[in-house]
């Protein structure tokens, strides 16, 4: 169990972060400088126009790349691959494995003993609304179901940090809305910290406990604002129709337009 001081410690600290692609005269600055602190239990949504550096920031947090300048610390140590669960825009499931096989691989990589994997796998599938599908092939599932499996696989990683890079962008509107509601409901626990990248203002306001708007490239923080909406025990329709939802959507939309100008 975490102590009070552990709970207060930042999960993510980005200090003076700048990231460039290429070198010399052809180098392009994609991000920064950025200073960002995220604490345990926050659901931070990073929103911005295409090409503003949202995905670059997520890759730096995931440890897939090192910043050109500055530091990115996760739980006080340099960011590294495998530290967080990750959900991409496409499910990226292994087609030669069953649904259960995909999740078992993540559990095995995370060091979960073989005799405990079945119970944990089924609990994860239940959590994302897909009970009893372990035996099915991934190509037998709809796009929305595959993305649910991808989320379950990310949750199988033994980490309290979840990174999501526009995971619902390729889905139809109804499926996207349902998965937003599922993710919002499952994020009510203070045990997990999430960073969610999107270009949708509505999605940002609905999902986030905090919204960070990036300016056009090179991305810098143009707005960092908490979301004053209840996160648990509230009907999704009530959240979307709440006066503060509309007010915050207007604020974020205006800042996003200004940041992209």
ChimeraX attribute file (.defattr): number of C-alpha atoms within 10 A of each C-alpha:
attribute: neighborCount
match mode: 1-to-1
recipient: residues
	/A:1	5
	/A:2	8
	/A:3	8
	/A:4	8
	/A:5	7
	/A:6	13
	/A:7	15
	/A:8	11
	/A:9	16
	/A:10	15
	/A:11	22
	/A:12	22
	/A:13	23
	/A:14	21
	/A:15	17
	/A:16	15
	/A:17	22
	/A:18	23
	/A:19	23
	/A:20	16
	/A:21	12
	/A:22	9
	/A:23	9
	/A:24	7
	/A:25	6
	/A:26	8
	/A:27	10
	/A:28	14
	/A:29	18
	/A:30	21
	/A:31	28
	/A:32	26
	/A:33	18
	/A:34	18
	/A:35	16
	/A:36	14
	/A:37	13
	/A:38	19
	/A:39	18
	/A:40	20
	/A:41	19
	/A:42	22
	/A:43	27
	/A:44	25
	/A:45	27
	/A:46	29
	/A:47	29
	/A:48	30
	/A:49	20
	/A:50	13
	/A:51	15
	/A:52	24
	/A:53	25
	/A:54	28
	/A:55	20
	/A:56	19
	/A:57	25
	/A:58	20
	/A:59	20
	/A:60	22
	/A:61	27
	/A:62	23
	/A:63	20
	/A:64	14
	/A:65	16
	/A:66	19
	/A:67	22
	/A:68	14
	/A:69	14
	/A:70	16
	/A:71	18
	/A:72	27
	/A:73	19
	/A:74	20
	/A:75	17
	/A:76	12
	/A:77	12
	/A:78	15
	/A:79	23
	/A:80	18
	/A:81	14
	/A:82	15
	/A:83	19
	/A:84	23
	/A:85	24
	/A:86	24
	/A:87	25
	/A:88	19
	/A:89	16
	/A:90	17
	/A:91	20
	/A:92	12
	/A:93	19
	/A:94	14
	/A:95	13
	/A:96	11
	/A:97	16
	/A:98	19
	/A:99	27
	/A:100	22
	/A:101	21
	/A:102	22
	/A:103	30
	/A:104	22
	/A:105	18
	/A:106	21
	/A:107	24
	/A:108	15
	/A:109	13
	/A:110	15
	/A:111	12
	/A:112	17
	/A:113	10
	/A:114	10
	/A:115	8
	/A:116	11
	/A:117	20
	/A:118	16
	/A:119	9
	/A:120	16
	/A:121	25
	/A:122	18
	/A:123	15
	/A:124	22
	/A:125	23
	/A:126	14
	/A:127	17
	/A:128	20
	/A:129	15
	/A:130	17
	/A:131	13
	/A:132	11
	/A:133	17
	/A:134	20
	/A:135	11
	/A:136	14
	/A:137	17
	/A:138	24
	/A:139	14
	/A:140	12
	/A:141	14
	/A:142	11
	/A:143	18
	/A:144	19
	/A:145	19
	/A:146	20
	/A:147	25
	/A:148	24
	/A:149	29
	/A:150	26
	/A:151	25
	/A:152	27
	/A:153	27
	/A:154	24
	/A:155	26
	/A:156	23
	/A:157	24
	/A:158	17
	/A:159	16
	/A:160	17
	/A:161	27
	/A:162	21
	/A:163	22
	/A:164	21
	/A:165	20
	/A:166	20
	/A:167	24
	/A:168	24
	/A:169	15
	/A:170	14
	/A:171	17
	/A:172	11
	/A:173	10
	/A:174	10
	/A:175	15
	/A:176	17
	/A:177	16
	/A:178	13
	/A:179	20
	/A:180	18
	/A:181	17
	/A:182	16
	/A:183	16
	/A:184	18
	/A:185	17
	/A:186	14
	/A:187	21
	/A:188	17
	/A:189	12
	/A:190	12
	/A:191	14
	/A:192	18
	/A:193	22
	/A:194	24
	/A:195	21
	/A:196	24
	/A:197	25
	/A:198	22
	/A:199	19
	/A:200	15
	/A:201	22
	/A:202	17
	/A:203	19
	/A:204	26
	/A:205	26
	/A:206	21
	/A:207	23
	/A:208	25
	/A:209	23
	/A:210	19
	/A:211	24
	/A:212	22
	/A:213	27
	/A:214	27
	/A:215	27
	/A:216	23
	/A:217	20
	/A:218	19
	/A:219	27
	/A:220	23
	/A:221	20
	/A:222	16
	/A:223	17
	/A:224	16
	/A:225	15
	/A:226	15
	/A:227	20
	/A:228	13
	/A:229	19
	/A:230	12
	/A:231	20
	/A:232	13
	/A:233	8
	/A:234	11
	/A:235	12
	/A:236	19
	/A:237	9
	/A:238	11
	/A:239	17
	/A:240	15
	/A:241	10
	/A:242	12
	/A:243	12
	/A:244	15
	/A:245	18
	/A:246	14
	/A:247	12
	/A:248	21
	/A:249	18
	/A:250	14
	/A:251	13
	/A:252	23
	/A:253	18
	/A:254	11
	/A:255	18
	/A:256	22
	/A:257	13
	/A:258	12
	/A:259	21
	/A:260	16
	/A:261	8
